[in-house]
């Protein structure tokens, strides 16, 4: 079932025009979440984020960077459990919606309710829909409309932006 919120999230908002990450270093975008940090529940200073995150995590979550494909151990994570934001620990995705997209990035067809937000990303002359954490604004990845049923969406996520907790 597609609930109304996720339908709205996906419909019309998704324009897949490029495969993300062909040239990962070019996907860094300094503006990132900082420009709109006021509206997020969790806001930290740059120094605090540096303290909380590794350098690679900071580059992705706070500067909208992209990890190298097939570099995340979460690609091969097939246990039942939950994927949470590495910045603020908000639960983002259930393993029940994970699928193998063969892109080299952990991929899901639907986020958990009230977990992820999208915004239009026009960097590099492409129109993509950027996905970020609802609570801390951390950049997670992009969403495309070439995913599997039932939503047809592909949430292409950076493994470094998430932590995994297996179901107890
Ligand atoms: Zn977060």
py3Dmol code that shows the C-alpha trace and the ligand (Angstrom):
import py3Dmol

protein = """\
ATOM      1  CA  UNK A   1       0.000   0.000   0.000  1.00  0.00           C
ATOM      2  CA  UNK A   2       1.117   3.514  -0.754  1.00  0.00           C
ATOM      3  CA  UNK A   3      -0.051   5.904   1.875  1.00  0.00           C
ATOM      4  CA  UNK A   4      -1.012   9.417   0.920  1.00  0.00           C
ATOM      5  CA  UNK A   5       2.089  11.056   2.292  1.00  0.00           C
ATOM      6  CA  UNK A   6       4.489   8.869   0.431  1.00  0.00           C
ATOM      7  CA  UNK A   7       2.451   9.152  -2.703  1.00  0.00           C
ATOM      8  CA  UNK A   8       2.735  12.931  -2.523  1.00  0.00           C
ATOM      9  CA  UNK A   9       6.412  12.617  -1.745  1.00  0.00           C
ATOM     10  CA  UNK A  10       6.953  10.622  -4.871  1.00  0.00           C
ATOM     11  CA  UNK A  11       4.506  11.870  -7.462  1.00  0.00           C
ATOM     12  CA  UNK A  12       5.873  14.416  -9.828  1.00  0.00           C
ATOM     13  CA  UNK A  13       8.711  15.176  -7.500  1.00  0.00           C
ATOM     14  CA  UNK A  14      11.019  12.636  -8.989  1.00  0.00           C
ATOM     15  CA  UNK A  15      12.957  13.209 -12.164  1.00  0.00           C
ATOM     16  CA  UNK A  16      15.643  10.679 -12.825  1.00  0.00           C
ATOM     17  CA  UNK A  17      17.937  12.127 -15.404  1.00  0.00           C
ATOM     18  CA  UNK A  18      21.254  10.766 -14.304  1.00  0.00           C
ATOM     19  CA  UNK A  19      22.861   7.918 -12.524  1.00  0.00           C
ATOM     20  CA  UNK A  20      24.183   9.284  -9.303  1.00  0.00           C
ATOM     21  CA  UNK A  21      27.825   9.051  -8.503  1.00  0.00           C
ATOM     22  CA  UNK A  22      29.542   8.524 -11.830  1.00  0.00           C
ATOM     23  CA  UNK A  23      32.021  11.137 -10.695  1.00  0.00           C
ATOM     24  CA  UNK A  24      31.514  11.083  -6.936  1.00  0.00           C
ATOM     25  CA  UNK A  25      33.859  13.946  -6.081  1.00  0.00           C
ATOM     26  CA  UNK A  26      31.808  16.315  -8.213  1.00  0.00           C
ATOM     27  CA  UNK A  27      28.694  15.670  -6.184  1.00  0.00           C
ATOM     28  CA  UNK A  28      29.955  17.581  -3.195  1.00  0.00           C
ATOM     29  CA  UNK A  29      27.865  20.661  -2.577  1.00  0.00           C
ATOM     30  CA  UNK A  30      28.891  23.048   0.146  1.00  0.00           C
ATOM     31  CA  UNK A  31      25.598  24.879   0.461  1.00  0.00           C
ATOM     32  CA  UNK A  32      24.006  21.666   1.682  1.00  0.00           C
ATOM     33  CA  UNK A  33      21.750  21.644   4.668  1.00  0.00           C
ATOM     34  CA  UNK A  34      23.345  24.543   6.494  1.00  0.00           C
ATOM     35  CA  UNK A  35      21.362  27.141   4.598  1.00  0.00           C
ATOM     36  CA  UNK A  36      18.097  25.799   5.969  1.00  0.00           C
ATOM     37  CA  UNK A  37      19.272  24.431   9.298  1.00  0.00           C
ATOM     38  CA  UNK A  38      16.934  26.671  11.295  1.00  0.00           C
ATOM     39  CA  UNK A  39      13.904  24.624  10.461  1.00  0.00           C
ATOM     40  CA  UNK A  40      15.342  21.324  11.701  1.00  0.00           C
ATOM     41  CA  UNK A  41      14.693  19.919  15.129  1.00  0.00           C
ATOM     42  CA  UNK A  42      18.352  19.091  15.675  1.00  0.00           C
ATOM     43  CA  UNK A  43      20.806  21.831  14.808  1.00  0.00           C
ATOM     44  CA  UNK A  44      24.465  21.722  15.746  1.00  0.00           C
ATOM     45  CA  UNK A  45      27.371  23.985  14.937  1.00  0.00           C
ATOM     46  CA  UNK A  46      29.884  22.884  12.359  1.00  0.00           C
ATOM     47  CA  UNK A  47      32.353  22.124  15.120  1.00  0.00           C
ATOM     48  CA  UNK A  48      29.819  19.935  16.903  1.00  0.00           C
ATOM     49  CA  UNK A  49      29.038  18.014  13.714  1.00  0.00           C
ATOM     50  CA  UNK A  50      32.748  17.470  13.147  1.00  0.00           C
ATOM     51  CA  UNK A  51      32.978  16.084  16.648  1.00  0.00           C
ATOM     52  CA  UNK A  52      30.040  13.748  16.179  1.00  0.00           C
ATOM     53  CA  UNK A  53      30.842  12.494  12.666  1.00  0.00           C
ATOM     54  CA  UNK A  54      33.851  11.008  10.899  1.00  0.00           C
ATOM     55  CA  UNK A  55      35.381  13.108   8.112  1.00  0.00           C
ATOM     56  CA  UNK A  56      33.685  10.973   5.462  1.00  0.00           C
ATOM     57  CA  UNK A  57      30.341  11.113   7.243  1.00  0.00           C
ATOM     58  CA  UNK A  58      30.626  14.882   7.577  1.00  0.00           C
ATOM     59  CA  UNK A  59      31.347  15.254   3.855  1.00  0.00           C
ATOM     60  CA  UNK A  60      28.199  13.318   3.000  1.00  0.00           C
ATOM     61  CA  UNK A  61      25.720  14.402   5.669  1.00  0.00           C
ATOM     62  CA  UNK A  62      26.710  18.060   5.981  1.00  0.00           C
ATOM     63  CA  UNK A  63      28.191  18.786   2.538  1.00  0.00           C
ATOM     64  CA  UNK A  64      25.965  16.579   0.384  1.00  0.00           C
ATOM     65  CA  UNK A  65      28.838  14.404  -0.735  1.00  0.00           C
ATOM     66  CA  UNK A  66      28.566  10.927  -2.228  1.00  0.00           C
ATOM     67  CA  UNK A  67      30.473   7.834  -1.167  1.00  0.00           C
ATOM     68  CA  UNK A  68      32.173   5.600  -3.720  1.00  0.00           C
ATOM     69  CA  UNK A  69      29.775   2.932  -5.049  1.00  0.00           C
ATOM     70  CA  UNK A  70      30.168  -0.532  -3.509  1.00  0.00           C
ATOM     71  CA  UNK A  71      32.170   0.997  -0.644  1.00  0.00           C
ATOM     72  CA  UNK A  72      29.523   0.590   2.076  1.00  0.00           C
ATOM     73  CA  UNK A  73      29.126  -2.620   4.062  1.00  0.00           C
ATOM     74  CA  UNK A  74      25.417  -1.765   4.253  1.00  0.00           C
ATOM     75  CA  UNK A  75      25.081  -2.812   0.594  1.00  0.00           C
ATOM     76  CA  UNK A  76      25.348  -6.403   1.689  1.00  0.00           C
ATOM     77  CA  UNK A  77      23.306  -5.992   4.874  1.00  0.00           C
ATOM     78  CA  UNK A  78      20.381  -8.379   4.455  1.00  0.00           C
ATOM     79  CA  UNK A  79      19.345  -8.921   8.045  1.00  0.00           C
ATOM     80  CA  UNK A  80      16.029  -7.689   9.404  1.00  0.00           C
ATOM     81  CA  UNK A  81      16.352  -4.388  11.185  1.00  0.00           C
ATOM     82  CA  UNK A  82      16.357  -0.637  10.914  1.00  0.00           C
ATOM     83  CA  UNK A  83      18.587   1.884   9.182  1.00  0.00           C
ATOM     84  CA  UNK A  84      18.934   5.139  11.126  1.00  0.00           C
ATOM     85  CA  UNK A  85      20.441   8.556  10.435  1.00  0.00           C
ATOM     86  CA  UNK A  86      24.144   8.606  11.343  1.00  0.00           C
ATOM     87  CA  UNK A  87      23.745  12.249  12.330  1.00  0.00           C
ATOM     88  CA  UNK A  88      20.854  12.107  14.797  1.00  0.00           C
ATOM     89  CA  UNK A  89      19.843   8.423  15.057  1.00  0.00           C
ATOM     90  CA  UNK A  90      16.339   8.922  13.668  1.00  0.00           C
ATOM     91  CA  UNK A  91      15.062   5.643  12.180  1.00  0.00           C
ATOM     92  CA  UNK A  92      14.894   6.150   8.393  1.00  0.00           C
ATOM     93  CA  UNK A  93      14.314   2.837   6.623  1.00  0.00           C
ATOM     94  CA  UNK A  94      13.131  -0.652   7.446  1.00  0.00           C
ATOM     95  CA  UNK A  95      14.999  -3.628   6.006  1.00  0.00           C
ATOM     96  CA  UNK A  96      11.608  -4.711   4.633  1.00  0.00           C
ATOM     97  CA  UNK A  97      11.862  -1.993   1.945  1.00  0.00           C
ATOM     98  CA  UNK A  98      15.515  -2.607   0.998  1.00  0.00           C
ATOM     99  CA  UNK A  99      16.283  -4.058  -2.417  1.00  0.00           C
ATOM    100  CA  UNK A 100      19.359  -4.719  -4.537  1.00  0.00           C
ATOM    101  CA  UNK A 101      19.528  -1.936  -7.109  1.00  0.00           C
ATOM    102  CA  UNK A 102      22.933  -3.025  -8.474  1.00  0.00           C
ATOM    103  CA  UNK A 103      24.082   0.571  -8.203  1.00  0.00           C
ATOM    104  CA  UNK A 104      26.541   0.078  -5.371  1.00  0.00           C
ATOM    105  CA  UNK A 105      24.502   2.131  -2.902  1.00  0.00           C
ATOM    106  CA  UNK A 106      22.022   0.810  -0.310  1.00  0.00           C
ATOM    107  CA  UNK A 107      18.606   1.251  -1.920  1.00  0.00           C
ATOM    108  CA  UNK A 108      15.061   1.308  -0.590  1.00  0.00           C
ATOM    109  CA  UNK A 109      11.632   1.755  -2.130  1.00  0.00           C
ATOM    110  CA  UNK A 110      10.113   3.663   0.774  1.00  0.00           C
ATOM    111  CA  UNK A 111      11.303   5.503   3.908  1.00  0.00           C
ATOM    112  CA  UNK A 112       9.665   5.050   7.282  1.00  0.00           C
ATOM    113  CA  UNK A 113       6.822   7.506   8.011  1.00  0.00           C
ATOM    114  CA  UNK A 114       7.965  11.002   8.967  1.00  0.00           C
ATOM    115  CA  UNK A 115      11.645  10.179   8.402  1.00  0.00           C
ATOM    116  CA  UNK A 116      12.934  11.659   5.163  1.00  0.00           C
ATOM    117  CA  UNK A 117      12.248  14.855   3.228  1.00  0.00           C
ATOM    118  CA  UNK A 118      13.142  15.706  -0.347  1.00  0.00           C
ATOM    119  CA  UNK A 119      14.207  18.896  -2.052  1.00  0.00           C
ATOM    120  CA  UNK A 120      15.060  19.755  -5.637  1.00  0.00           C
ATOM    121  CA  UNK A 121      18.771  19.520  -6.445  1.00  0.00           C
ATOM    122  CA  UNK A 122      19.913  21.214  -9.651  1.00  0.00           C
ATOM    123  CA  UNK A 123      23.675  20.971  -9.197  1.00  0.00           C
ATOM    124  CA  UNK A 124      25.783  19.769 -12.116  1.00  0.00           C
ATOM    125  CA  UNK A 125      23.087  20.828 -14.574  1.00  0.00           C
ATOM    126  CA  UNK A 126      20.868  17.934 -13.551  1.00  0.00           C
ATOM    127  CA  UNK A 127      17.493  17.885 -11.888  1.00  0.00           C
ATOM    128  CA  UNK A 128      17.464  15.384  -9.051  1.00  0.00           C
ATOM    129  CA  UNK A 129      15.557  15.030  -5.839  1.00  0.00           C
ATOM    130  CA  UNK A 130      17.816  15.186  -2.842  1.00  0.00           C
ATOM    131  CA  UNK A 131      16.815  13.227   0.262  1.00  0.00           C
ATOM    132  CA  UNK A 132      17.626  14.446   3.743  1.00  0.00           C
ATOM    133  CA  UNK A 133      16.834  13.545   7.322  1.00  0.00           C
ATOM    134  CA  UNK A 134      13.656  15.180   8.586  1.00  0.00           C
ATOM    135  CA  UNK A 135      15.155  15.774  12.036  1.00  0.00           C
ATOM    136  CA  UNK A 136      18.714  17.026  11.477  1.00  0.00           C
ATOM    137  CA  UNK A 137      18.676  17.925   7.781  1.00  0.00           C
ATOM    138  CA  UNK A 138      21.596  15.622   7.054  1.00  0.00           C
ATOM    139  CA  UNK A 139      22.006  14.739   3.363  1.00  0.00           C
ATOM    140  CA  UNK A 140      21.288  11.045   2.767  1.00  0.00           C
ATOM    141  CA  UNK A 141      21.217  10.611  -1.014  1.00  0.00           C
ATOM    142  CA  UNK A 142      18.744  11.015  -3.874  1.00  0.00           C
ATOM    143  CA  UNK A 143      15.421   9.488  -4.905  1.00  0.00           C
ATOM    144  CA  UNK A 144      14.669   8.331  -8.454  1.00  0.00           C
ATOM    145  CA  UNK A 145      11.522   7.012 -10.072  1.00  0.00           C
ATOM    146  CA  UNK A 146      12.965   3.790 -11.480  1.00  0.00           C
ATOM    147  CA  UNK A 147      12.466   1.687  -8.364  1.00  0.00           C
ATOM    148  CA  UNK A 148      10.508  -1.521  -7.876  1.00  0.00           C
ATOM    149  CA  UNK A 149       6.889  -1.999  -6.873  1.00  0.00           C
ATOM    150  CA  UNK A 150       4.900  -1.023  -4.907  1.00  0.00           C
ATOM    151  CA  UNK A 151       6.139   2.613  -5.001  1.00  0.00           C
ATOM    152  CA  UNK A 152       8.293   2.634  -8.126  1.00  0.00           C
ATOM    153  CA  UNK A 153      10.783   4.721  -6.183  1.00  0.00           C
ATOM    154  CA  UNK A 154      14.474   4.122  -5.602  1.00  0.00           C
ATOM    155  CA  UNK A 155      15.920   5.824  -2.573  1.00  0.00           C
ATOM    156  CA  UNK A 156      19.626   5.743  -3.391  1.00  0.00           C
ATOM    157  CA  UNK A 157      21.337   6.223  -0.040  1.00  0.00           C
ATOM    158  CA  UNK A 158      24.864   6.687   1.189  1.00  0.00           C
ATOM    159  CA  UNK A 159      25.729   3.885   3.587  1.00  0.00           C
ATOM    160  CA  UNK A 160      27.935   6.250   5.577  1.00  0.00           C
ATOM    161  CA  UNK A 161      24.918   8.440   6.288  1.00  0.00           C
ATOM    162  CA  UNK A 162      23.220   5.586   8.121  1.00  0.00           C
ATOM    163  CA  UNK A 163      23.727   3.087  10.904  1.00  0.00           C
ATOM    164  CA  UNK A 164      22.101  -0.359  10.984  1.00  0.00           C
ATOM    165  CA  UNK A 165      20.578  -2.041  14.009  1.00  0.00           C
ATOM    166  CA  UNK A 166      19.515  -5.668  13.540  1.00  0.00           C
ATOM    167  CA  UNK A 167      16.142  -6.653  14.935  1.00  0.00           C
ATOM    168  CA  UNK A 168      16.556  -8.121  18.384  1.00  0.00           C
TER     169      UNK A 168
END
"""
ligand_1 = """\
1
ZN
Zn 19.262 12.956 11.142
"""
view = py3Dmol.view(width=600, height=400)
view.addModel(protein, "pdb")
view.setStyle({"model": 0}, {"cartoon": {"style": "trace"}})
view.addModel(ligand_1, "xyz")
view.setStyle({"model": 1}, {"stick": {}})
view.zoomTo()
view.show()
